[in-house]
Amino acid sequence: TYNPGVSSFLIQQAYIGMKYRMIFISAGCRELTDEVVNFELSSGGLVWSGNTRPIPQVRAGFIDFVDIPFTKGWVQIKGELAYGKFMDNDFLRDHYNYYNQYITTDALYHHKSISFRSNPDKPFVVTIGAELAAQFGGTKRYYKEGVLIDSLTMKSPTRLKDFFKILFPSSGDGQSNKGDQAYYYGNHVGQWNLSAEYRFKNNSSVRGYFEWYYDDASGMGKFNGWDGLWGLEYKSGKKNWLSNVVLEYLDMTNQSGPLNWCPSDYNDPKLDIEATGADDYYNNYFYNGWAHYGLSNGTAMAKSLLYNTDGYMRYKHNRIRGVHLGASGYIAPEWKYKILASYRTSWGTTFLPLADTQHDMSGLIECVYSPIKLSGWSFSASLAGDWGELYGDKWGVAIGIRKSGILTIGK
């Protein structure tokens, strides 16, 4: 079973890669972030936030934005494609409550994104894009009162053609489970995104952005109201007392409405009108919640599976609203600070609503000392805490020492 203890040694990043001109390919575990938001100060992207451990994968794409031919630099493109594997089987087996329906292991991972950007040399720059990630493959096992029900075990196929089905979303065939046959093979999560930035002559800038999350076709068509992440960012362009500020609003309460009814799911239905709601963000009928090692792959504002004390491997708090503030700056040339503060309200889920709303306030204060005389070295101290019903009243202190670059001993 998965029982790391306090002395475990875990490799966070290990990868290799190569590039040719503007094309790259890499393989292994690497920390990745959402390119729309400010990774240091944001509450995190809605599809991939960097909140959890990296998923080992093979990735290929453009290193950065490149000019689209015949546009004379006015339109640029960037994109990537990846396949990988979730590595948290032991974690799931150890944390799962075997009286709770099902658990899915050996799931594979897929990700793709594409973005277009206007001329970055101009004061006003617009970026628009789309991102889609998926779980596929894996084996789903049902347990009843701690006993495996073999007859209900389902294995999702991972043939070569299934890799194309996940690349170009389409329905599963006769070897897939009934849900994949009726809808799409695998579990897909995605977002539309847009950002607009204006740079002033003094090198400061203001940027507005949003991410419109979707969990199925109804959300993709933006039938989920104001759901999404909405943000504003200010950069001073200098190392002064307020170098960067981020303000965000997150809404995940609409979920395309409270009802889901598909007449084709039933024989001789009395109601033939379709209602594609109750999206149940980050949850799926075949897979565990959209997480890795129990932590949310998407926004950390949604309470991760790791905090479920009853071993339930799905999200209990995905209908949420929240606000987030992040700021950083320099007290002195060698001293940098960071402040994060988040407030959220949860209604539970569409299928497991709370009797009353639950709230949480989270905060962090961090100070980093980077002495000029010790190149590459930095020393940090931070204080963080939670207050409210979602996580309880907790706080902690962290002290860190970091060395970047080549470590040499002697001359």
C-alpha positions in Angstrom: 0.0 0.0 0.0 1.0 3.6 -0.4 2.4 4.7 3.0 5.3 7.1 2.4 5.9 8.3 5.9 8.1 11.2 6.9 11.3 9.7 5.4 10.2 9.0 1.9 12.2 10.4 -1.0 10.1 11.5 -4.0 11.4 12.8 -7.3 9.4 15.9 -8.3 11.0 16.6 -11.6 13.1 14.4 -14.0 12.9 14.9 -17.7 14.8 15.1 -21.0 14.1 17.1 -24.0 15.4 18.5 -27.3 14.5 21.2 -29.6 15.0 22.2 -33.3 14.4 25.8 -34.0 10.9 26.5 -32.5 9.9 22.9 -32.1 10.4 20.8 -28.9 9.9 17.3 -27.7 10.3 16.2 -24.1 9.7 13.1 -21.9 9.4 12.7 -18.1 8.0 14.6 -15.1 8.1 18.4 -15.3 6.3 21.1 -13.4 3.9 22.8 -15.9 1.5 25.7 -15.4 -1.4 27.3 -17.0 0.0 30.0 -19.4 -3.0 32.3 -19.0 -2.6 33.1 -15.3 0.3 34.3 -13.2 1.6 31.1 -11.7 3.2 32.9 -8.7 0.2 35.0 -7.7 -2.9 33.4 -9.3 -5.3 30.9 -7.7 -4.5 28.6 -10.6 -5.8 27.6 -14.0 -9.0 25.6 -14.3 -7.7 22.7 -16.3 -4.1 22.5 -15.1 -3.0 24.7 -12.2 0.3 23.1 -11.1 -1.3 22.4 -7.8 -0.4 18.7 -7.8 2.6 16.5 -8.7 3.6 16.4 -12.4 2.2 13.7 -14.5 4.9 11.8 -16.5 4.3 12.4 -20.2 5.7 12.9 -23.7 5.1 16.4 -25.0 5.7 18.1 -28.3 4.9 21.5 -29.7 6.1 25.0 -30.2 8.5 26.4 -27.6 7.0 29.8 -27.9 4.7 31.8 -30.1 5.7 31.8 -33.8 4.6 34.0 -36.7 1.9 32.6 -38.9 3.0 32.9 -42.5 1.7 35.7 -44.6 0.5 37.7 -41.5 3.6 39.8 -41.4 3.9 39.2 -37.6 0.4 40.4 -36.8 -0.8 36.9 -35.8 1.2 34.3 -33.9 0.4 30.7 -33.0 1.5 28.3 -30.2 0.4 24.8 -29.4 1.3 21.5 -27.9 0.3 17.9 -27.6 0.9 15.4 -24.8 0.2 11.8 -23.7 1.1 10.5 -20.2 0.0 8.3 -17.3 -1.3 8.9 -13.9 1.1 7.4 -11.4 -1.1 7.4 -8.2 -2.4 3.8 -8.2 -0.9 3.1 -4.8 -2.1 6.3 -3.3 -5.7 5.6 -4.5 -5.7 2.1 -3.2 -4.4 3.2 0.2 -6.8 6.2 0.6 -10.0 4.7 -1.0 -12.8 3.6 1.3 -13.8 0.2 -0.1 -17.4 0.8 1.0 -17.7 3.7 -1.4 -18.8 2.4 -4.8 -15.8 2.4 -7.2 -12.2 3.1 -7.8 -10.4 3.5 -11.1 -6.7 2.8 -11.5 -4.1 2.8 -14.4 -5.7 5.8 -16.1 -3.8 7.5 -19.0 -3.5 11.2 -19.6 -3.9 13.4 -22.7 -3.5 17.2 -23.1 -3.6 19.6 -26.1 -3.7 23.3 -26.4 -3.6 26.0 -29.1 -3.3 29.8 -28.7 -3.2 32.8 -31.1 -1.6 36.1 -30.2 -1.5 39.5 -31.9 1.7 41.4 -32.5 3.6 41.4 -29.2 5.6 44.4 -30.1 2.5 46.6 -30.0 1.2 48.3 -26.8 -2.1 46.4 -27.0 -1.8 42.5 -27.2 -4.7 40.1 -27.4 -4.3 36.3 -26.9 -7.1 33.8 -27.5 -6.9 30.0 -27.0 -8.4 26.7 -26.1 -7.1 23.9 -23.9 -8.4 20.3 -23.5 -7.2 17.5 -21.2 -8.5 14.0 -20.7 -8.4 10.8 -18.7 -8.7 7.6 -20.7 -8.0 3.8 -20.4 -7.9 2.4 -16.9 -9.9 -0.2 -14.9 -12.9 0.6 -12.9 -13.7 -1.7 -9.9 -16.9 -1.7 -7.8 -16.8 -2.7 -4.1 -19.7 -3.5 -1.9 -19.1 -3.5 1.9 -15.4 -4.1 1.2 -15.9 -6.9 -1.3 -14.9 -6.6 -5.0 -17.9 -7.3 -7.3 -16.1 -9.0 -10.3 -19.1 -8.8 -12.5 -19.0 -5.0 -12.5 -15.3 -4.6 -13.2 -14.8 -2.6 -16.5 -11.6 -2.0 -18.4 -11.4 0.8 -20.9 -9.5 -0.2 -24.0 -6.3 1.5 -25.0 -5.7 0.4 -28.5 -3.9 2.6 -31.1 -7.2 3.8 -32.5 -8.3 4.9 -28.9 -5.3 7.3 -28.8 -6.8 8.9 -31.9 -10.3 8.9 -30.4 -9.0 10.9 -27.4 -7.1 13.2 -29.8 -10.2 13.8 -31.9 -13.0 13.3 -29.3 -15.5 10.7 -30.6 -17.7 7.9 -29.2 -16.3 4.6 -28.1 -17.1 1.3 -29.8 -18.5 -2.0 -28.6 -15.4 -2.7 -26.4 -15.9 0.6 -24.5 -18.2 1.1 -21.5 -21.8 2.1 -22.3 -21.2 5.7 -21.2 -18.3 6.1 -23.7 -20.4 4.5 -26.4 -23.3 6.9 -25.8 -21.2 10.1 -25.4 -17.4 10.3 -25.8 -14.5 8.0 -25.2 -12.7 9.1 -22.0 -13.3 12.0 -19.6 -12.7 15.4 -21.1 -12.2 18.7 -19.3 -11.4 22.0 -21.1 -11.5 25.7 -21.3 -11.7 28.7 -23.7 -9.5 31.6 -22.7 -8.9 35.2 -23.6 -6.5 37.8 -22.4 -5.9 41.5 -23.4 -2.9 43.4 -22.2 -2.0 47.1 -22.5 1.6 48.2 -21.9 2.3 51.8 -21.0 5.3 53.9 -22.0 6.9 53.5 -18.6 6.9 49.7 -19.1 4.0 49.1 -16.6 1.1 47.0 -17.9 -2.5 46.1 -17.2 -4.1 42.8 -18.3 -7.5 41.4 -18.1 -8.2 37.7 -18.7 -10.8 34.9 -18.3 -10.9 31.1 -18.5 -14.3 29.6 -19.5 -14.3 26.1 -18.1 -16.4 23.2 -19.6 -16.9 19.6 -18.7 -19.0 18.6 -21.7 -20.6 20.0 -24.8 -23.1 22.2 -23.0 -20.3 24.1 -21.2 -18.3 24.2 -24.4 -21.2 26.1 -26.0 -21.1 28.4 -23.0 -24.5 27.3 -21.6 -23.0 27.5 -18.1 -23.6 31.2 -17.4 -20.8 33.2 -15.7 -18.9 30.1 -14.7 -15.1 30.6 -15.1 -12.1 32.4 -13.8 -12.1 36.2 -14.3 -8.9 38.1 -13.5 -7.0 41.5 -13.6 -3.3 41.9 -13.3 -1.0 44.9 -12.9 2.7 44.9 -13.4 4.8 47.9 -12.5 7.7 46.8 -14.7 10.1 47.6 -11.8 11.5 46.0 -8.7 9.6 48.4 -6.4 7.3 47.9 -3.3 4.4 46.8 -5.5 5.7 45.0 -8.6 2.8 42.8 -9.3 -0.9 42.5 -8.3 -3.5 39.9 -9.3 -7.2 40.0 -8.5 -9.5 37.1 -9.5 -13.1 36.0 -9.3 -14.0 32.3 -9.6 -17.6 31.1 -10.3 -18.5 27.4 -10.7 -22.1 27.4 -9.5 -24.1 27.3 -12.8 -22.8 24.0 -14.2 -25.2 24.3 -17.2 -28.2 24.1 -14.8 -29.3 21.6 -12.2 -30.9 19.0 -14.5 -29.5 16.5 -17.0 -31.9 14.5 -19.1 -31.0 12.7 -22.3 -34.0 10.8 -23.9 -31.6 8.4 -25.8 -30.5 7.0 -22.4 -34.0 5.4 -21.9 -36.4 3.1 -23.7 -39.6 4.9 -24.7 -39.0 8.0 -22.7 -42.1 10.1 -21.8 -40.1 13.3 -22.1 -38.3 13.8 -25.4 -36.8 17.2 -24.6 -33.0 17.2 -23.8 -31.6 19.1 -20.8 -27.8 19.0 -20.7 -27.1 20.3 -17.2 -25.6 19.0 -13.9 -22.1 19.0 -15.3 -20.6 18.0 -11.9 -17.2 19.7 -12.6 -14.1 17.5 -12.2 -16.2 14.4 -11.5 -17.0 11.6 -13.9 -19.0 8.3 -13.9 -16.0 6.2 -14.8 -12.9 7.9 -13.4 -11.9 9.3 -10.0 -12.0 13.1 -9.6 -9.8 15.2 -11.8 -6.8 14.9 -9.5 -3.3 13.4 -9.2 -2.2 12.0 -5.8 -5.4 13.4 -4.3 -4.7 17.1 -5.2 -6.7 19.0 -7.8 -5.3 19.2 -11.3 -7.5 22.2 -11.8 -8.1 25.1 -9.5 -7.0 24.6 -5.9 -10.1 26.6 -4.8 -12.1 23.3 -5.3 -11.4 21.2 -2.2 -9.2 18.4 -3.2 -9.9 14.7 -2.8 -7.0 14.4 -0.3 -9.1 16.2 2.3 -12.0 13.7 2.1 -11.7 11.9 5.4 -14.1 9.2 4.3 -12.0 7.9 1.4 -14.4 9.3 -1.2 -12.3 9.7 -4.4 -14.5 12.3 -6.0 -15.1 16.1 -5.4 -17.6 17.0 -2.7 -17.1 20.8 -3.2 -17.2 21.8 -6.9 -20.1 24.3 -6.8 -18.1 27.2 -5.4 -17.6 30.9 -5.7 -14.4 32.7 -4.6 -12.3 35.8 -4.7 -8.5 35.8 -4.7 -5.8 38.4 -4.3 -2.1 38.1 -4.8 0.6 40.7 -4.6 4.4 40.8 -4.6 7.1 43.4 -4.5 10.5 44.3 -3.1 11.1 45.7 0.4 14.8 46.2 -0.6 16.8 45.1 -3.6 17.6 41.7 -1.9 14.3 41.3 -0.1 11.1 40.2 -1.9 7.7 39.5 -0.4 4.6 37.7 -1.5 1.0 37.9 -0.1 -1.9 35.6 -1.1 -5.4 35.7 0.2 -8.5 33.7 -0.9 -12.1 33.5 0.2 -14.5 30.9 -1.1 -18.0 29.7 -0.5 -19.2 26.1 -1.2 -22.6 24.7 -2.0 -21.3 21.1 -2.2 -22.2 19.5 -5.6 -25.3 19.3 -7.7 -25.8 15.7 -6.7 -24.5 16.1 -3.1 -25.7 19.6 -2.0 -24.8 20.9 1.5 -27.6 21.6 4.0 -25.9 25.0 4.5 -23.0 26.8 2.7 -19.5 26.4 4.0 -16.8 29.0 3.8 -13.1 29.3 4.0 -10.4 32.0 4.2 -6.9 31.1 3.2 -3.8 33.2 3.4 0.0 33.2 2.9 2.8 35.7 3.7 6.3 34.9 2.3 9.6 36.7 2.4 12.6 35.7 0.3 16.2 36.9 0.8 18.5 36.7 -2.3 21.9 38.0 -1.3 23.8 39.6 -4.2 27.1 38.2 -2.9 25.8 34.6 -3.0 24.7 34.2 -6.6 22.0 31.6 -7.1 21.2 31.3 -3.4 18.0 32.3 -1.7 16.5 31.9 1.7 12.7 32.0 2.5 10.3 32.0 5.3 6.5 31.8 5.0 3.4 31.7 7.2 0.1 30.2 5.9 -3.2 29.3 7.3 -6.9 28.4 6.8 -9.9 29.6 8.7 -13.4 28.3 8.2 -15.6 25.2 7.8 -14.1 23.7 4.6 -10.6 22.9 6.1 -10.9 23.9 9.7 -8.7 26.4 11.5 -5.1 25.5 10.7 -1.7 27.2 10.1 1.8 26.3 9.4 5.3 27.8 8.9 7.9 26.9 6.2 11.6 27.7 5.9 13.5 27.1 2.7 17.0 27.2 1.3 17.4 27.2 -2.5 20.3 27.0 -4.9 19.8 27.5 -8.6 22.4 27.0 -11.3 25.5 24.8 -11.2 26.7 23.7 -7.7 30.5 23.8 -7.4 32.8 22.9 -4.6 36.2 24.7 -4.5 37.8 26.4 -7.4 
